[in-house]
Amino acid sequence: MNEHSVSLIEELLPYELDELHKWQSNDDNCIDILLKSNAPLSIKRTVGYKKGFVVDESGKCLGRRKDNPYPRGTMHFDVAKAVVDNLDNIKSGWYGSYDWLKNPGWIVASSSFVPTSSDNYSKEFERIYQKALIEYIGIPNLRKLQEKAKMFDDIAEPDLWLIKKDGTFLFIEAKINKRTVDDSQIAGLALLKKILDADVKIIRVYEKGKNVKIKGWSNKFSYCYNLL
């Protein structure tokens, strides 16, 4: 096996403290950083729902969800910042913590897909994500990804899947402040790069003015990449 050194170094993305406080406030305008951006509609709807809001198919916020209107303050701030900062040359994209690299139930015709989420909005977002997987990645590549994923003890799907205007993929794992990157997340990014020739990133969202060490994951990333 020809081994290659493949670079994976965290990208640093600063935030203003006022931005984080606004997101944490959980007031009616707390997700404006996302809703007022050109982020893909699917991401606005899914992240907005995770943050406690219902966003319709036109991108309009309809108000609070009834079952969980005030979730944890910092939830998905890192994802929102990462996607808003990576919109250049992006035509579409999705957010979702689904197990599509492991679960064969995702590799079916969209008409036969059965979402496992508990409420109707979450089921809708799950169907949207699965339909995109079938349309843009395709069943043969999904089967190859899942087969190769078995080589790892654990593997995790990244936060964001974006499609560039040239049709290539960008996958992003977002982390805020000192949150750790798991080996399973490194493995997932390596798998997507190797099989789909995708661009992959780890974006570290941190408070502006703080001293942050840039972390490199190239050794672990190269190991996982070459294992495939």
C-alpha positions in Angstrom: 0.0 0.0 0.0 1.4 3.4 -1.0 1.0 5.6 2.0 0.6 9.4 1.8 0.8 12.2 4.3 -2.5 14.0 4.1 -2.8 17.4 5.9 -5.7 18.3 8.2 -5.1 21.4 10.3 -7.9 23.2 12.1 -9.1 26.5 10.7 -9.7 29.2 13.3 -12.8 31.3 13.0 -13.2 34.1 15.6 -16.5 35.4 17.0 -17.4 38.6 18.7 -18.6 38.0 22.3 -21.7 40.0 21.5 -22.5 37.5 18.7 -22.4 34.6 21.2 -24.4 36.5 23.8 -27.1 37.2 21.3 -27.3 33.5 20.3 -27.3 32.5 23.9 -30.1 34.9 24.8 -32.7 32.8 23.1 -34.7 35.9 22.3 -36.8 36.0 19.1 -34.0 37.4 17.0 -31.2 35.2 18.4 -30.6 33.2 15.2 -30.5 36.3 12.9 -26.9 35.5 12.1 -28.1 32.5 10.3 -31.6 33.6 9.0 -30.3 36.8 7.5 -27.4 35.1 5.7 -27.4 33.3 2.3 -27.1 29.9 4.0 -28.9 27.1 2.3 -32.5 26.9 3.3 -32.2 23.3 4.6 -29.5 24.4 7.0 -31.6 27.5 8.2 -34.6 25.2 8.8 -32.8 22.4 10.5 -30.4 24.5 12.8 -33.3 26.9 13.4 -35.4 24.0 14.6 -32.7 22.7 16.8 -32.5 26.2 18.3 -36.2 26.2 19.0 -37.7 27.9 16.0 -39.9 26.7 13.1 -38.7 28.1 9.7 -40.9 27.4 6.7 -40.0 26.5 3.1 -39.5 30.2 2.2 -37.1 30.8 5.0 -39.6 32.7 7.1 -39.5 32.2 10.8 -43.0 31.1 12.0 -42.2 31.3 15.7 -41.2 28.9 18.5 -41.6 25.2 18.3 -44.0 24.0 21.0 -42.1 21.1 22.4 -38.7 22.7 23.0 -38.9 26.5 22.5 -35.8 27.4 24.6 -33.0 24.9 24.1 -29.4 25.2 25.5 -28.1 28.6 24.8 -24.9 27.8 22.9 -26.4 24.9 20.9 -25.2 25.0 17.3 -23.6 28.4 17.4 -20.4 26.9 16.1 -22.3 25.3 13.2 -24.1 28.6 12.3 -20.8 30.6 12.3 -19.0 27.9 10.3 -21.6 27.8 7.5 -22.1 31.6 7.3 -18.3 31.9 6.9 -18.1 29.3 4.1 -20.8 30.4 1.7 -18.5 31.6 -1.1 -18.9 29.3 -4.1 -21.6 27.2 -2.3 -24.8 26.3 -4.1 -26.5 24.0 -1.6 -26.0 22.3 1.7 -27.4 20.4 4.7 -26.9 20.0 8.4 -27.6 16.7 10.3 -26.3 14.4 12.9 -27.5 11.3 11.1 -25.9 7.8 10.9 -25.8 7.6 7.1 -22.2 6.3 7.1 -23.2 3.3 9.1 -26.9 2.5 8.8 -28.0 0.6 5.7 -31.5 2.0 6.1 -30.3 5.2 4.4 -29.4 3.4 1.2 -32.8 3.0 -0.3 -35.0 4.7 -2.8 -36.2 7.9 -1.2 -39.8 6.7 -1.6 -39.0 3.8 0.7 -37.0 5.6 3.3 -38.3 5.5 6.9 -37.1 8.3 9.1 -36.5 7.5 12.8 -37.0 11.0 14.3 -39.7 11.5 16.8 -41.6 14.6 15.5 -42.9 15.6 12.1 -40.5 18.5 11.4 -37.5 16.3 12.3 -38.8 13.5 10.1 -39.2 16.0 7.2 -35.6 17.2 7.6 -34.4 13.6 7.7 -36.2 12.9 4.5 -34.7 16.0 2.8 -31.2 14.9 3.8 -31.7 11.3 2.6 -33.1 12.5 -0.7 -30.0 14.7 -1.2 -27.7 11.8 -0.4 -29.3 9.6 -3.0 -29.4 12.4 -5.6 -25.9 13.8 -5.2 -23.8 10.9 -3.7 -25.7 8.0 -5.1 -26.4 4.5 -3.9 -23.2 2.9 -5.3 -21.0 5.4 -3.5 -23.1 5.2 -0.3 -22.6 1.5 -0.3 -18.9 1.9 -0.8 -18.7 4.4 2.1 -20.6 2.1 4.5 -18.5 -0.9 3.5 -15.3 1.0 4.1 -16.6 2.5 7.4 -16.6 -1.0 8.8 -12.8 -0.8 8.9 -13.1 1.6 11.9 -14.2 0.8 15.5 -16.3 3.9 15.3 -17.0 6.6 12.8 -19.0 9.9 12.9 -20.6 12.0 10.3 -19.5 15.7 10.1 -21.9 18.5 11.0 -22.1 20.1 7.6 -22.3 18.9 4.0 -22.0 21.6 1.4 -22.0 21.4 -2.4 -19.8 23.8 -4.3 -20.9 25.5 -7.5 -18.6 23.1 -9.5 -20.4 20.1 -7.9 -17.7 19.0 -5.6 -18.3 18.4 -1.9 -17.1 20.2 1.3 -17.7 18.5 4.7 -17.1 20.5 7.9 -16.8 19.5 11.5 -17.4 22.6 13.7 -16.1 23.0 17.2 -16.5 25.8 19.7 -13.7 27.0 22.0 -12.0 23.9 23.6 -14.4 21.2 22.6 -12.5 18.1 21.5 -12.3 16.4 18.2 -13.0 12.7 18.5 -11.1 10.0 16.6 -14.4 8.9 15.1 -14.8 12.4 13.5 -11.3 12.2 12.0 -12.2 8.8 10.6 -15.4 10.1 9.0 -13.6 13.1 7.4 -10.8 10.8 6.1 -13.4 8.4 4.6 -15.3 11.1 2.8 -12.1 12.6 1.4 -10.8 9.2 0.2 -14.0 7.8 -1.4 -15.6 11.0 -2.6 -12.5 13.1 -3.1 -14.2 15.8 -1.0 -12.7 18.8 0.7 -12.9 18.4 4.5 -12.4 20.9 7.3 -12.4 21.2 11.0 -13.3 24.7 12.0 -12.6 25.9 15.5 -14.9 28.8 16.5 -13.3 30.9 19.3 -13.7 34.2 21.1 -11.9 37.0 19.3 -8.8 38.2 21.2 -8.2 34.9 23.0 -5.0 32.9 22.4 -5.9 29.7 20.6 -3.5 27.0 19.6 -3.9 25.8 16.0 -4.3 22.0 16.3 -3.1 19.7 13.6 -4.7 16.3 13.0 -2.6 15.2 10.0 -1.0 12.1 11.6 -4.4 10.6 12.7 -6.0 11.8 9.5 -3.3 10.3 7.3 -3.5 7.0 9.2 -7.2 6.7 8.6 -6.9 7.8 5.0 -4.2 5.3 4.2 -6.1 2.5 6.0 -8.7 2.8 3.3 
